[in-house]
Structure formats: C-alpha cells, structure tokens
Amino acid sequence: MSEQKPLNVWDYKPWWCQPWSILLTGTTLISGSWFLFQIIWLTVLVAIPVLTWMIFFLLIYPQAIAKSGMLDGKSTGLEDSLN
C-alpha cells in the first residue's frame, strides 16, 4: 500500500503567494514605512491592513481550505477551485 503525501494548499499557489513571500512582503512594507518616514502613527496605519492581510492568508485561509474538504482529493477540479 503506497502512502500518499497529504495535500497542501500552498502546493497550488504561485511563488508570489507562498508563506515566505507573504511574510517578506509584509515585513518589508511595515519596516519600510518606519525607515522611510519614522512616524509611528503612519507605520501603525500601514501595519494594520498589512497584518490583517498576513493573518488571513497565513492562518485563516489554509485552515478554511482544509476544513472545507477540498484538499482530501474527493472533489473534482481541485486545481481550478484553488486558483
């Protein structure tokens, strides 16, 4: 009996939508706003939507896809529905 590798939501995403690129982009935007302007309220205004975006795509989205059953391979058109 062959063991199948568990499906991962990140296997179906392009390179620019991988966890490392999301973390890199988010930290670059937040730290860049601080280094460029050095105004705390402006950095906080940048950080709030960026951190929201990072939390959604790194924590909420993968859990929602896993709970939906799309990764168990039983649904048809798995590649089309994840892209």
Stockholm file with secondary structure:
# STOCKHOLM 1.0

chainA/1-83         MSEQKPLNVWDYKPWWCQPWSILLTGTTLISGSWFLFQIIWLTVLVAIPVLTWMIFFLLIYPQAIAKSGMLDGKSTGLEDSLN
#=GR chainA/1-83 SS CCCCCCCCGGGGSCGGGSHHHHHHHHHHHHHHHHHHHCCHHHHHHHHHHHHHHHHIIIIIHHHHHHHHTGGGSCSSCHHHHHC
#=GC SS_cons        CCCCCCCCGGGGSCGGGSHHHHHHHHHHHHHHHHHHHCCHHHHHHHHHHHHHHHHIIIIIHHHHHHHHTGGGSCSSCHHHHHC
//
